[in-house]
Amino acid sequence: MTKIVLDKVPAEMIILFGSYAPGDWVEDYQKKYEYVSDFDILIVTKYRDTSLRTV
């Protein structure tokens, strides 16, 4: 996931938080429903508008 983010955005920092950070994620599959934890990430960039960067 880090590589995908860095290929698209000049990230200074990528922070994983939520249930995946401490390892408390859930993957529960039953006949009638499915509950799977999502990824919560915070991407910190140097500039507010990343479309202005030069590649």
N, C-alpha and C positions, 0 to 999 in steps of 0.2 A: 504494500500500500504506500509506503514511503516513496518508493521509486516513481510510482504513478503521480503522486502529488508533486514531487520535485521536477518531473518532466513537464508539468503544466504551469507551476507557480514558483517564483523565486522565494521559497520559504526560509525564514530565519530559524523557525522552530516549529515542530509538529508535536502536539501534546495529545496523547490518548488518555481519556478519562471515562468515567462511567463504569459499567460492570466488567468490561474487558480489562481495564487497568489492573485491578487487584486479582483478576482471574475468577470472578463470580458470574460469568455469563451463563445464559440458559439456552439450551436447545431441547425443547419439549415437543414431541410429536405425538398427537393422539389421533384417534379416528375422526373426531369432529372438528378439531382445531389444531393449529400449529402456533407455537410461541417461540420465537428466536430473538435473542438480544441483538440490538443494532450496535454499530460502532459510533462512538462519540469522539470526535477529534476537533481540535482547535489548531488552526494554521495561522501562525504569526508571520507577517511579511514586513519588509522594511518600508515599502510604499503602500499607500492606501489603494491606489488604482494600479493593479498589476498589468493592465493592458498597455501601459505606457513603457514597459520595459523593452529594451532592445535585445535581440537574440544574436 
